[in-house]
């Protein structure tokens, strides 16, 4: 249920009945401490200031009109005019007994296009691709869970001048009898080799430039070489996605090359509408909306003087496709913060050109950088770029050592499975648990810890609950007992469980997965307190109480598993 929304609705109605202006909000929020209730309505202060009256008197008048019969067991005015809300235990129990995800009404369902990951196929995926990939994937999962139609778009970079260089290099390797798969076994090394040839060999450089033109003109030989390179590079990316437990498939790839035939049309369209103008032989969009402090409009190049197109051009073509062909109601871009100006330029130009109807929401959700312990962007010890594949291998290896230390009764197959889930989960959670817009320090010890706000801690919390049911000889999915809340720890757990759907709603709106991470950590912590103070399997616990607590435990396990799944993190029955 949406408890906060319910309380907000009731307090809003009471405020209107009390004659408080409609634009005054009840400001319902979770209470920071149990002694101040479960929720607080803090809108009296702001409203009293508007109305030039006493906040406490106004709070008292609100309480005269509020209807929380059967919902709150106590309401009290505190401090300058806060209203503390103590929820009824039977109310919480009843809602948990009937708990199920709310299905979207048909009119609320949206088609959401999500642009994420989008690596450059010229090179191997590196750690810089991690945040876009896992944040975007988490939001795709959250929105699908709510019932929206989600269309994933992997706007891979597979076009441009660098590919002339790469296919010329591949041609040279194939001419020496080497198989394409072997030549491209290490994409990073292959790129470095081709760049070295380009910089040092004028004949090779000329051929590379020639191949760019031929490739873009549809030359059969160049296209064949290009396809060989792209096939290997895409396979590498898909392998990374599978290891990361990310839902990006080959069918979701809509690369830059897919828009090649539309680029000239976009430029002509912008020119005919007077949006793009000639500037030194190039086509440029000047945007006064993004003018600098001197009033100079922000320039966005859409066609070079030599005839080449730019990222902005393909992004505008992609916008048209997403609106016209994918029928998007909302388009989310998970691209790092350094591209903020570029995305603003594209969005404004897209609106001006009529590519984006008013009904379509455009959102760029930027993110910070993964940093090393030195406070600089995460690099290898030699200062090179860290391959994402290598990072994931190391994560699993480190997790395996921890799993073997923690439990020596597991089979080799179990160790490998658990290590994979723990290692990959730790890397993802360490990223997702940080506010998206912040940089964060990459630290193996903290992310793999079984204590604190980490994936291993949450995964272990799930296994502990699973062990309760193994000891009880019961299946958590078949517990049908009615919940009866007696102790404060039971109430705290019930309240936290009820808040899950609200948290999901919030993540879907603002696209901050750390909100869900914080919730899951709090849930696990509240459960541990419940488990300590509310015995379940002891002989002196009445059967009805035992079954009620087993039901609370089952709901806790299911919520933890569901929440972690929305983050793309797997759980296991034992560790």
N, C-alpha and C positions, 0 to 999 in steps of 0.2 A: 504494500500500500504506500501511497504518497502522504505520509503523516504530516510533514511540514506543510504541504499544500493544503491539507484538510484544516490544520490549525490556522493557517493564514486566511483561508476562506471564512472561517467562523469569526475570527477577530476583525476582519475587514467589515463583515456584516454588522458586528457590534459597534464598530467605530462610526459607520454610516448612521446607525440608529441613534447614536449619541450626538449626532450633528457635526461630526468631525469632517473636514473637507475631503473630497474623494481622492485627491492626490497625496494624501498622507498614508504612508504604509504602516502596517502593524509591526514590521521588522521582527518577524519570528525567527529565532535562532536556537541552536542547541545550547543547552546550559553548560558552562564550563566545569561546574562541580555539582554532584548529586544533591547536596544540601540546598542548592538554589533551584531544585526541580529538574525536570527532564528537558524542558524547553523554556524559553523566555520570550515574552512579547515586549519589545523595547520601543515601540512607536510612540508612547505617550510623551516622551521628552520633546521630540521634534514637533509633534502636533500641538503641544502646549505652548511652545515658543511661537508657532504661527498664530495661535488663538489668544496669546497673552494671558494665560491662566496657569494654575498650579499643575505640574505633571502628576502628582499623587492624586489630586482631586479628579483629574481627567481619567487616570487609570481606574479609580473607583467607579466612575460613571461607565467606563467600558465594561467593567465586571458586572454592572447591573443589567447590561444588555446581552452579555455573552451566553451562548448556549453550548455547553460542553458536557451535557448530561450523558453519563455512561462513558465518557472519554477521559475526563480528568477527575481525580479523587480529591484534589485540593488546588486552589488558586490563591495566591497571596501577593500583596504589593510589597516590594522591597526597595530600599534605597530611595533615590529621588523620584521613582515612578516605574521601576521595572515590574513586570507581572510574571511571577514564577508559576510554571505549569507543572504540576505533579500528575503524571498520567495514571490511570486506573490499571491495576494489575490484571483484573478480568478482561479489560478492553484489549490489552496487549496479548494476553493468552488467546482470546477469541480470534484476533487477527492472524496470529501465528498458526492457529489450528486450520485456518482457511486460506493460508498464504499460497499464492501462485502468481507468476509474472502477469502483469496486466497486458492484454493484447491491445495493439494499436487499433483505434478506430480507422476504417478505410480512408476517411477524409484527412487523417493525420499522417498517413503513410507517404513518404517521399522517396524519390529516386535520387540517391546521393552518389556522386562520382568522386572518387578519392584518388588523387595523384600522389603516389609515394614510391620510394626507393629510387627508381629512375637512374641506374648507374650508367656511366660512360662505358660502352662495350669495347673501347679501344684498350682498356686496361682491366686488370682484376679488381673485383670489389675490395675496398679497404675499409678501415674502421670509420671513415667519414660517411659511409653509406648506412651505418648501423642505425642511427637515430631516426632518420626518415623512414627506414624500412619497418622498424618495430613499433614506432609511434603510429604510423599510418595503418599498420595491420591491426593494432589494438582498437583504433577507432572504427575500422571496418567491422570488426567482431562486435563491438558495442552496439553499433547502429543496426546490424543484422539481428542481434539479440532483441532489440526493441521492435523489430518487424519491418524496418525500412528495406527498400531495394537498394543494395549497394553494388556499384560497378567499379571495380578496381582498375586503375590505369597505370601501367608501368611505362613511362615515357622515356624509354631507353635511348641513349645517345648512340646512334649507329650510322651517322651521316656527317659529312664535313671533310675539311682538308686533310685531317690526320689519317683518314682512311685511304687516301691515295698513297701515302707513305707506307701504311701497313700492308696493303695488298701488293705493292711493289716488293716489299721485303718477303712476303709469303711466296710470290712468284719466284724469287731467287732461291728460296729453300726448296721449293718443289722442283725447280730446274736441276738441283743437285741430287734429286732422287729421294728426298725426305718426305715422309707422309705429313699431311697437314696437321693431324692430331698430335704427332710428336713435335713438330715445329712449334705448335701453339700450347704445348704442355704447361709452360710457365708464361702466361700472358704478360706479366710485368717485365720479365727478361726480354721477351720478344719485342715489346714496345721500346725498351731501352736500346736494343740492337738496331732497330729500324731508325730511331732518332739519331743514333750515332752515325749511321750510314748517310742519313739525310744531311747532317751537319758537315760531314767530312768528304762526301763524294758528290761533286757537282752533277755528274751524269745521273746518279741515283736520284738526286733532288729534282732534277728536271723531269725524269720519268714519273716521280711521285706526283708532281704538279700536273703532268699530262694525264695521269690516271684519274685524278680528281675530276677533271673535265669529262673524261670518257665515262667514268662511273655515273656521273650526274646526267650524262647524255644517253645512258642506257646501253653502253658498249657491252656485248655479250661476254667477252673474255674477262673484263674487269668485274662485271656483275657476278660471274662464276667464282672468281677469287674472293670477292667480297662476301658472298654467301657462305663459302667455306669458313672464313674467319668468324663471321657472325654466328654461325651454327655452334662452333666450339665455345665462343664467349658466352652465348646465351645458356648453353648447357652448364657452364661453370656457375652462372648466377642462379639457375634453378636448383643446383646442388646446394648452394648456400642457403637458399630459402627453405629447402627441405630440412637442412640441419637446424635452422633457426626456428622450425615449426611456424613458419609464416605462410599465410594462405595465398601467396602470389603464384600463379600458374602461367604456363606459356600462353594460354588463351588471353591473359590480361595484358600482354605486351602490345603496346601501341607505340612503336618507336618513332623517332624523328622522320625516318624515311617514309613512313606512311602518309605524311603530309606534304611530301615533295611536290606533287602535282598541284597542290592547292596554294602554294606560296605566291606564285605570280598573281593568282586571282585575288588573294588578300591584299597585295600591294596595289593592284589596280583599283580595287574596291576603296581602299583608304584614299588613294589619289583622287578618284572620281568624286568622293564626298568632301574633298578639300581638307581631310584630316592629315594626310601625308603630303609633304611638299618637297620640291627639288631643293637640294642644298649641296653645292659643289659636286654635282653629278650623282649624288646619293638621294635616296628617299628617306625623309626624316619626319617623325611626328613630334611636334613641339607642344608640351603640355604646361599651360599656365597654372593649372591646378597644383603642380609640384614645383613652382618657381622657387629659386633661391632667394636669399635675403635681399638681393639687389633687384629682384623682379624678373630675372632671366628665366624663361620657361625651361622645363626639363626636356632635353632631347632624347628621343628613342629612335635609333636607326633601324629601319626595316628592310633596306636594300642598299648594298654597298655600291660605290661608283663603278666598280668592276662587274657588277651584276649579281654578286653573291648575296645570299639571304642570311639572316641572323636568328639567334634563339627567340627573339621577340616575335619574329614572323611565324615560326613554327608554333609558338605558344598561342598566338592568335588563331592560327588554323586549327589547333587542338581545341580551343574554346568553341569555335563554330561546330566542330564535330561533336563535342560533348553536349552541347545544347540541342543541336538539330538531329543527331543520330542516336545519342544515348538518352535524350529527353531528361536531362538533369534538372532537378529542382534546387539542388544545393551542390556546389563544387568545392571540395576541400583540397588544398595544396599543402603538403608537408615538405617544405623546402627550407634550408637553413636561413638564419637571420640576415646573412650577407646579401641575400637576394630580395630583401624587402622592397627596395626602390624599384627594381625590375618588375616585381609582381604588381606593385601599385600602378606602374606605367601600363602594363598589359591590361589590368582590370579597367582602368579609366578609358583606355583606347577601345577596348572591347565594348564598353557601354556606349561610347560615342558612335561607334560603327554600327550599332544595332545588333551586334552578335549576342549580347547578353540581355534578355528581356528583364523588366523590373522584377518579375516574380522569382528570378533565379538569384540565390544568395551565393556570393563569391567570397571565399575565406582563405587567406594565407595564414597558416599556423607555423610561425618560425620556431626554431629551436637553437639552443646553444651548442657548445663544442665539448667533445670528450677531451679532457686534459690529462697529461701525465702528472706524476708526483711533483715535478718541477714547476707546475703551473702553466706549462706551455702545451700546445696541441700534441696529443699522444703520438709518439714516434717509437721506432725501434731504437736500441742502444746505439746503433751506428747513425741514427738520425733519419733513417728512411721511413717510408710509409708502411704502416702495419697492415698486412693482408688480413682481411676479415676471416678467411678460411683458417689461417694460422692461429688467430686469436681464439676461435672456437675449438680448435684441436687442443690448445693449451688449457682452455677452461675445463674441458672434459677430463683431461689428464690430471689436473689438480683436484678436481672433484672425486676422481677415482681413488686417489690416495686418501682423501678424507673419509670416503665411504668405507674403505678397507680398515681404517683405524677405528671407526665407529662401530662396525659390526663385522665380526669375522665368521658369522654363521651363514653368510649368503653364498649362493652358488656363483660361479664365474659369470654366467649369463645375467643373473640378478645384479651383480656389481656393475657390469657394463651398462645395463639399462638404467639403473639408478644414477650412475655417474653422468650419463648423457643428459638426463632430465635435470639433475642438480646443476651441472656445469652450465648448460645453455640457459636454464632458468635464472641462474645467478647473474649472468651477463645482461640478460634482458631486463630483469627486475632492477638492477642497479641503475640502469638508464631510466626506466619508466617511473621509478619512484622519486626522481628528481623533478622539480618544477620544469616543465618543458623549455621554457625560455632561458633557463640558467645553464651555465657551463657546469661540468662536474669532474671531479678527480677520479680517474680510474685506479682502483685499489683492489688487488686480488684478495687480500686478507679480509677486508671488510665485506666484500660482496659474497664471499663463500662462507661467511660466518653463520653458525647455527643460532646465533643470538642477535637480537635487534631487528630492525626493519629490513630483512633480506628475504630472498626467495627460499633459501634452505630452511630458515626459521618457519616460514609459512607451510612449506612442504612437510616439514617435520610435525607441525601442529596437526596437519591433516592425518598423518600416519598415526599419531597418538590417539586421535579420535577413532580411527579405524581399529586400533588395538583394543579399545574398550568393547567394541562389538564382537571382536574375535573371542575375548575373554567371556563375554556374556553368551556367546553362541547364537547371536542373533544377526539378522540382516538389516542394516540401517534403512534400507528401502522399504521394508515391510512393517516398520514401527507405526502403528495407527493410534497410539494412545492420545488422549486429550492432555494438553499442557495445563498444568496448575502451578501458578507462580506464587511462591511462598517467601523465599529469601531474597534479599536485596541483590545478590549476585545473579539470581535467576532473572530478576527484573532487568538488570543491566544488560544481560545477554539477549533477552527477548527484544529489548529496545534497539540494540545494535543490529540484530537480524532484520527487524522491520525496516531499517533505514537503507537496506541494500538497493532497492529500486530507485529511491531518491538519489543515491550516489550515481547510479548508472545514468539517470536523467541529466545530472549535472555534467558528467563526462561527455555525454552526447552533445551538449550545448556548447561548452567552452573548449572541448578537446584537450583537456589536461588529464592524462592517465594517472598522474601521481595522486590525484584525489581518490581513485579506486585503490591504489596501493596503500595509502594511509588508512583507508577504511578497513582493508583486509588485515593489516597489522593490528589495528585496534580491536577488530573482531577476535583475532587469535589471542590477544592479550586478555580480553574480557573472558573468553572461554577458559583460559588457564586459571583465572581467578575463580570462576564458577566451579571448575573441576576440583580445585583445592578446598573450597568451602561447602560444596554440595556433593556429598558422597553418592555414588551411583550404585556400585555393585556390592557394597557392604551388606552383611546379613541382616543388620537391624533396620535397613531402609525399607519402608512399606512398599509393596508391589506397585501401587498406583504412583507413588512418588518416583520410584525407580523408572517406571515406564515414561513418566513425564520428562524426567531428566535425560533419558535415552532419546526421546523425541527432540529435545533441545540440542542434544549432541549431534543427532542425525542432520538436523537443519543447519547446524554450524558447519559440519563437514561438507554438505552439499553447497552451501554458500561459498565456502573457501574454494572448493573445486571449480565452481562456476566463475567466481571472480578471477581466479588465476587463469582459467581457460580464456577469458576475455582479454587477458594480457598475453595470451599465447604461451602460457607456462603450464607444464604438465605436473600432475601429482602422482604419487605411488602409494600402495597400501602398506609398505614397510620400507624402512631405511636402515 
